[in-house]
Amino acid sequence: MPAKNMGLLPGDRILSVDDVQISTWTELSTTIHAMPNTPITLIYQRDGGEYKQSITTSFQIHPINGRLDTLGAIGIAPEFTYRPIGFLEATKIGASSTIGALGLVVLSIRLLISGEASISDLGGPILIAQIAGETARAGLVSLLTFMAIISCNLAFINFLPVPGLDGGHVFIILAESLLRRKFTLKTRMIIQQVGMAFLLLLMATVMINDIGRLFTN
């Protein structure tokens, strides 16, 4: 990322972007997000001294208001401070974060169905391992947060009405209840085989995507 290439270090404070004074993280992120793939000039502070350097921003694709948008990025994050909280507040924050993670999964599926996102964007175990390594280097909190997001993702997908998943079994039971008759063993086997074929195809697709990224990167 550009910030790493220019030698920006943890603890450095960015004072301005293209002569626009920066005083908060919100101002900094808003300014950089508006300039993907754009040359910018940063003035930053380190150990009491001020330094000036020009770099070109990168870009990231992010879901915003139900659609994908291209945002400028240089590969930095704010410095967090942590404080102890009570059980009730922790439960509230945890529930809110879980709902947010599930919302991202729903949005991702909707974007895939609408064609705004590509099948080639899907990742499998190799991509997950790569991201896990990057988040682990960022700290234990980042790694645990990433693991929680993956858990929410897997839980949601497991409840999709796809034969072979738990949601598929629920779907079959509901279908039998609505039709008021049991499916024959042969019918159940066909449904399960179709579901497993879909899951195997999906697994093969994400593995091909992962291997392709290894060579392209």
Backbone hydrogen bonds in HBPLUS format (Angstrom, degrees):
<---DONOR---> <-ACCEPTOR-->    atom                        ^
c    i                          cat <-CA-CA->   ^        H-A-AA   ^      H-
h    n   atom  resd res      DA  || num        DHA   H-A  angle D-A-AA Bond
n    s   type  num  typ     dist DA aas  dist angle  dist       angle   num
A0005-ASN N   A0001-MET O   3.08 MM   4  6.34 160.6  2.11 156.0 162.2     1
A0006-MET N   A0002-PRO O   2.94 MM   4  6.14 146.3  2.05 151.2 159.5     2
A0003-ALA N   A0074-ILE O   2.79 MM  71  5.27 159.2  1.83 149.4 151.9     3
A0008-LEU N   A0003-ALA O   2.96 MM   5  5.33 153.5  2.03 167.7 161.8     4
A0007-GLY N   A0004-LYS O   3.13 MM   3  5.15 149.8  2.23  99.2 108.4     5
A0012-ASP N   A0009-LEU O   3.04 MM   3  5.69 163.8  2.07 139.2 141.6     6
A0013-ARG N   A0045-GLN O   3.04 MM  32  5.06 163.3  2.07 142.0 147.4     7
A0045-GLN N   A0013-ARG O   2.67 MM  32  5.06 159.5  1.71 145.1 151.6     8
A0015-LEU N   A0043-ILE O   2.68 MM  28  5.51 156.2  1.73 150.9 159.4     9
A0022-ILE N   A0015-LEU O   2.72 MM   7  5.15 162.4  1.75 147.3 142.0    10
A0016-SER N   A0043-ILE O   3.26 MM  27  5.27 150.1  2.36 140.7 142.7    11
A0043-ILE N   A0016-SER O   3.14 MM  27  5.27 157.2  2.19 143.5 144.0    12
A0017-VAL N   A0020-VAL O   2.99 MM   3  5.14 151.2  2.08 137.1 142.0    13
A0020-VAL N   A0017-VAL O   2.97 MM   3  5.14 156.3  2.03 108.9 116.6    14
A0018-ASP N   A0041-THR O   2.81 MM  23  5.00 171.9  1.81 152.3 154.8    15
A0028-LEU N   A0024-THR O   3.13 MM   4  6.44 157.9  2.18 145.4 151.6    16
A0029-SER N   A0025-TRP O   2.84 MM   4  6.04 174.2  1.84 162.2 162.6    17
A0030-THR N   A0026-THR O   2.98 MM   4  5.97 161.6  2.01 146.5 152.2    18
A0031-THR N   A0027-GLU O   3.05 MM   4  6.10 157.3  2.11 142.6 148.7    19
A0032-ILE N   A0028-LEU O   3.03 MM   4  6.25 168.0  2.04 156.3 159.0    20
A0033-HIS N   A0029-SER O   2.85 MM   4  5.82 160.0  1.89 148.1 154.6    21
A0035-MET N   A0032-ILE O   2.99 MM   3  5.36 165.5  2.01 116.3 120.3    22
A0072-GLY N   A0033-HIS O   2.98 MM  39  4.03 169.1  1.99 103.7 107.2    23
A0037-ASN N   A0058-SER O   3.45 MM  21  5.04 162.1  2.48 113.9 116.9    24
A0057-THR N   A0038-THR O   2.99 MM  19  5.32 168.0  2.00 135.4 132.9    25
A0040-ILE N   A0055-ILE O   2.70 MM  15  5.59 167.8  1.72 173.8 176.8    26
A0055-ILE N   A0040-ILE O   2.90 MM  15  5.59 155.4  1.96 157.5 165.7    27
A0042-LEU N   A0053-GLN O   2.80 MM  11  5.43 167.0  1.81 165.3 160.8    28
A0053-GLN N   A0042-LEU O   2.92 MM  11  5.43 158.6  1.97 154.3 161.2    29
A0044-TYR N   A0051-TYR O   2.87 MM   7  5.41 152.5  1.95 150.6 158.8    30
A0051-TYR N   A0044-TYR O   2.82 MM   7  5.41 159.9  1.86 158.8 165.8    31
A0046-ARG N   A0049-GLY O   2.84 MM   3  5.35 160.4  1.88 153.9 160.7    32
A0049-GLY N   A0046-ARG O   2.96 MM   3  5.35 162.0  1.99 123.3 123.8    33
A0058-SER N   A0073-ALA O   2.73 MM  15  5.09 163.0  1.76 173.0 167.0    34
A0073-ALA N   A0058-SER O   3.19 MM  15  5.09 147.0  2.30 113.6 113.5    35
A0060-GLN N   A0071-LEU O   2.87 MM  11  5.36 148.4  1.97 149.2 159.4    36
A0071-LEU N   A0060-GLN O   2.88 MM  11  5.36 176.6  1.88 162.7 162.9    37
A0062-HIS N   A0069-ASP O   2.94 MM   7  5.46 166.1  1.96 160.0 162.1    38
A0069-ASP N   A0062-HIS O   2.82 MM   7  5.46 155.6  1.88 149.1 156.7    39
A0064-ILE N   A0067-ARG O   2.63 MM   3  5.39 161.9  1.67 169.7 169.7    40
A0067-ARG N   A0064-ILE O   3.11 MM   3  5.39 151.2  2.20 108.6 117.2    41
A0090-ALA N   A0086-GLY O   2.95 MM   4  6.11 157.9  2.00 149.9 156.9    42
A0091-THR N   A0087-PHE O   2.86 MM   4  6.06 153.4  1.93 148.9 156.3    43
A0092-LYS N   A0088-LEU O   2.98 MM   4  6.22 156.1  2.04 146.1 152.4    44
A0093-ILE N   A0089-GLU O   2.94 MM   4  6.18 164.3  1.97 151.9 155.7    45
A0094-GLY N   A0090-ALA O   2.84 MM   4  5.94 158.3  1.89 146.3 153.2    46
A0095-ALA N   A0091-THR O   2.90 MM   4  6.05 158.8  1.94 147.4 152.7    47
A0096-SER N   A0092-LYS O   3.01 MM   4  6.19 160.6  2.05 146.6 152.1    48
A0097-SER N   A0093-ILE O   2.91 MM   4  6.10 158.7  1.95 149.4 155.2    49
A0098-THR N   A0094-GLY O   2.93 MM   4  6.09 153.5  2.00 145.3 152.7    50
A0099-ILE N   A0095-ALA O   2.97 MM   4  6.20 161.5  2.01 150.5 154.9    51
A0100-GLY N   A0096-SER O   3.00 MM   4  6.22 153.3  2.07 143.0 150.7    52
A0101-ALA N   A0097-SER O   2.92 MM   4  6.19 152.4  2.00 146.1 153.2    53
A0102-LEU N   A0098-THR O   2.95 MM   4  6.21 160.6  1.98 152.5 157.4    54
A0103-GLY N   A0099-ILE O   2.89 MM   4  6.06 147.3  1.99 142.5 152.2    55
A0104-LEU N   A0100-GLY O   3.11 MM   4  6.43 144.0  2.25 142.0 150.3    56
A0105-VAL N   A0101-ALA O   3.24 MM   4  6.61 148.2  2.34 142.1 150.2    57
A0106-VAL N   A0102-LEU O   3.02 MM   4  6.35 162.7  2.05 153.1 156.9    58
A0107-LEU N   A0103-GLY O   2.91 MM   4  6.10 159.6  1.95 146.3 152.4    59
A0108-SER N   A0104-LEU O   2.87 MM   4  6.02 154.3  1.94 143.6 150.6    60
A0109-ILE N   A0105-VAL O   3.02 MM   4  6.32 159.8  2.07 152.3 156.7    61
A0110-ARG N   A0106-VAL O   2.96 MM   4  6.22 159.0  2.01 149.0 155.3    62
A0111-LEU N   A0107-LEU O   2.88 MM   4  6.10 155.2  1.94 151.1 157.6    63
A0112-LEU N   A0108-SER O   2.98 MM   4  6.22 149.6  2.08 144.3 152.6    64
A0113-ILE N   A0109-ILE O   2.97 MM   4  6.23 159.1  2.01 150.6 155.9    65
A0114-SER N   A0110-ARG O   2.93 MM   4  6.10 156.2  1.99 146.7 153.4    66
A0115-GLY N   A0111-LEU O   3.03 MM   4  5.99 121.9  2.38 132.9 145.8    67
A0116-GLU N   A0111-LEU O   2.99 MM   5  5.05 117.2  2.40 147.7 154.9    68
A0117-ALA N   A0111-LEU O   3.09 MM   6  5.19 156.8  2.15 120.0 115.6    69
A0115-GLY N   A0112-LEU O   3.30 MM   3  5.17 141.8  2.46  92.6 103.2    70
A0121-ASP N   A0118-SER O   2.96 MM   3  5.40 159.9  2.00 110.3 117.0    71
A0122-LEU N   A0119-ILE O   3.06 MM   3  5.61 162.0  2.09 115.1 120.7    72
A0128-ILE N   A0124-GLY O   2.99 MM   4  6.21 162.3  2.02 156.7 162.5    73
A0129-ALA N   A0125-PRO O   2.91 MM   4  6.02 155.5  1.97 141.9 148.2    74
A0130-GLN N   A0126-ILE O   2.98 MM   4  6.27 153.5  2.05 146.5 153.8    75
A0131-ILE N   A0127-LEU O   2.93 MM   4  6.18 166.4  1.94 156.2 158.9    76
A0132-ALA N   A0128-ILE O   2.82 MM   4  5.96 154.5  1.88 146.7 154.9    77
A0133-GLY N   A0129-ALA O   2.97 MM   4  6.17 150.8  2.06 143.0 149.9    78
A0134-GLU N   A0130-GLN O   3.09 MM   4  6.44 153.8  2.16 145.5 152.4    79
A0135-THR N   A0131-ILE O   2.87 MM   4  6.13 162.7  1.90 155.4 159.8    80
A0136-ALA N   A0132-ALA O   2.87 MM   4  5.96 146.9  1.98 142.3 151.9    81
A0137-ARG N   A0133-GLY O   3.16 MM   4  6.40 148.2  2.27 141.0 148.0    82
A0138-ALA N   A0135-THR O   3.03 MM   3  4.93 130.0  2.29  91.5 105.6    83
A0139-GLY N   A0136-ALA O   3.14 MM   3  5.24 149.8  2.24  99.3 108.3    84
A0143-LEU N   A0139-GLY O   3.14 MM   4  6.44 157.1  2.20 148.7 155.2    85
A0144-LEU N   A0140-LEU O   2.90 MM   4  6.13 165.6  1.92 157.5 160.6    86
A0145-THR N   A0141-VAL O   2.93 MM   4  6.09 154.3  2.00 147.0 154.5    87
A0146-PHE N   A0142-SER O   2.99 MM   4  6.19 156.4  2.04 145.0 151.2    88
A0147-MET N   A0143-LEU O   2.94 MM   4  6.21 157.9  1.99 150.1 156.3    89
A0148-ALA N   A0144-LEU O   2.95 MM   4  6.16 150.4  2.04 143.5 151.2    90
A0149-ILE N   A0145-THR O   3.02 MM   4  6.32 152.8  2.09 147.0 154.1    91
A0150-ILE N   A0146-PHE O   2.99 MM   4  6.29 159.1  2.04 151.9 157.2    92
A0151-SER N   A0147-MET O   2.97 MM   4  6.19 154.2  2.04 144.3 151.5    93
A0152-CYS N   A0148-ALA O   2.98 MM   4  6.28 157.3  2.04 148.8 154.1    94
A0153-ASN N   A0149-ILE O   2.94 MM   4  6.16 156.3  2.00 147.1 154.2    95
A0154-LEU N   A0150-ILE O   2.90 MM   4  6.17 164.5  1.93 155.2 158.0    96
A0155-ALA N   A0151-SER O   2.92 MM   4  6.07 159.2  1.96 148.5 154.7    97
A0156-PHE N   A0152-CYS O   2.99 MM   4  6.15 162.7  2.02 150.0 154.0    98
A0157-ILE N   A0153-ASN O   3.02 MM   4  6.24 171.2  2.03 154.3 156.8    99
A0158-ASN N   A0154-LEU O   2.89 MM   4  5.96 153.3  1.97 146.2 153.7   100
A0159-PHE N   A0156-PHE O   3.06 MM   3  5.41 142.5  2.21 105.1 115.7   101
A0160-LEU N   A0157-ILE O   3.06 MM   3  5.27 166.3  2.07 110.9 114.4   102
A0167-GLY N   A0158-ASN O   2.90 MM   9  6.09 155.6  1.96 154.9 150.4   103
A0162-VAL N   A0160-LEU O   2.68 MM   2  5.55 142.3  1.81 107.2  95.8   104
A0165-LEU N   A0162-VAL O   3.00 MM   3  5.79 160.4  2.04 149.8 153.4   105
A0168-GLY N   A0165-LEU O   2.95 MM   3  5.09 128.0  2.23  98.8 113.0   106
A0169-HIS N   A0165-LEU O   3.24 MM   4  6.74 147.1  2.36 148.7 156.8   107
A0170-VAL N   A0166-ASP O   3.12 MM   4  6.49 159.2  2.16 151.3 156.7   108
A0171-PHE N   A0167-GLY O   2.90 MM   4  6.09 152.0  1.98 141.4 149.6   109
A0172-ILE N   A0168-GLY O   2.99 MM   4  6.25 154.7  2.05 146.8 152.5   110
A0173-ILE N   A0169-HIS O   3.04 MM   4  6.31 161.3  2.08 149.4 154.2   111
A0174-LEU N   A0170-VAL O   2.91 MM   4  6.16 160.2  1.95 152.3 157.6   112
A0175-ALA N   A0171-PHE O   2.85 MM   4  6.05 155.6  1.91 147.1 154.5   113
A0176-GLU N   A0172-ILE O   2.90 MM   4  6.14 157.6  1.95 150.0 155.7   114
A0177-SER N   A0173-ILE O   2.97 MM   4  6.19 148.4  2.07 142.0 151.1   115
A0178-LEU N   A0174-LEU O   2.91 MM   4  6.18 155.3  1.97 150.5 156.4   116
A0179-LEU N   A0175-ALA O   2.93 MM   4  6.10 158.2  1.97 148.6 154.9   117
A0180-ARG N   A0176-GLU O   2.77 MM   4  5.62 120.1  2.13 132.7 147.8   118
A0181-ARG N   A0176-GLU O   3.21 MM   5  5.43 145.8  2.34 141.9 149.7   119
A0188-ARG N   A0184-THR O   2.96 MM   4  6.28 163.0  1.99 156.3 160.8   120
A0189-MET N   A0185-LEU O   2.94 MM   4  6.15 156.0  2.00 147.0 153.5   121
A0190-ILE N   A0186-LYS O   2.97 MM   4  6.24 155.8  2.03 148.7 154.9   122
A0191-ILE N   A0187-THR O   2.96 MM   4  6.22 163.8  1.98 153.2 157.4   123
A0192-GLN N   A0188-ARG O   2.92 MM   4  6.14 162.8  1.95 150.6 155.3   124
A0193-GLN N   A0189-MET O   2.86 MM   4  6.02 154.6  1.93 146.5 153.8   125
A0194-VAL N   A0190-ILE O   2.94 MM   4  6.18 157.0  2.00 150.9 156.4   126
A0195-GLY N   A0191-ILE O   3.02 MM   4  6.27 160.8  2.06 148.1 153.5   127
A0196-MET N   A0192-GLN O   2.83 MM   4  6.05 160.5  1.87 150.9 156.3   128
A0197-ALA N   A0193-GLN O   2.89 MM   4  6.01 152.7  1.96 143.2 150.8   129
A0198-PHE N   A0194-VAL O   3.04 MM   4  6.31 153.8  2.11 145.8 152.3   130
A0199-LEU N   A0195-GLY O   2.98 MM   4  6.28 158.6  2.02 149.2 155.0   131
A0200-LEU N   A0196-MET O   2.84 MM   4  6.03 160.1  1.88 151.3 156.5   132
A0201-LEU N   A0197-ALA O   2.96 MM   4  6.11 153.7  2.03 143.0 150.4   133
A0202-LEU N   A0198-PHE O   2.91 MM   4  6.17 152.7  1.99 145.9 153.7   134
A0203-MET N   A0199-LEU O   2.86 MM   4  6.13 157.7  1.91 148.5 154.5   135
A0204-ALA N   A0200-LEU O   2.90 MM   4  6.11 157.9  1.95 146.4 152.4   136
A0205-THR N   A0201-LEU O   2.96 MM   4  6.14 151.4  2.04 143.1 151.0   137
A0206-VAL N   A0202-LEU O   3.04 MM   4  6.35 164.3  2.07 155.6 157.8   138
A0207-MET N   A0203-MET O   3.05 MM   4  6.19 153.1  2.12 145.5 153.3   139
A0208-ILE N   A0204-ALA O   2.96 MM   4  6.14 156.5  2.02 146.6 152.7   140
A0209-ASN N   A0205-THR O   2.94 MM   4  6.22 157.0  2.00 147.9 154.7   141
A0210-ASP N   A0206-VAL O   2.89 MM   4  6.08 157.5  1.94 143.4 149.5   142
A0211-ILE N   A0207-MET O   2.92 MM   4  6.15 166.6  1.94 153.0 155.9   143
A0212-GLY N   A0208-ILE O   2.89 MM   4  6.00 156.4  1.94 146.4 153.6   144
A0213-ARG N   A0209-ASN O   2.98 MM   4  6.24 148.7  2.07 146.5 154.4   145
A0214-LEU N   A0210-ASP O   3.14 MM   4  6.50 146.0  2.26 144.3 153.3   146
A0215-PHE N   A0211-ILE O   3.35 MM   4  6.73 148.5  2.46 146.0 152.6   147
A0216-THR N   A0212-GLY O   2.95 MM   4  6.19 158.0  2.00 149.9 156.8   148
A0217-ASN N   A0213-ARG O   2.82 MM   4  5.69 150.0  1.91 145.0 151.4   149
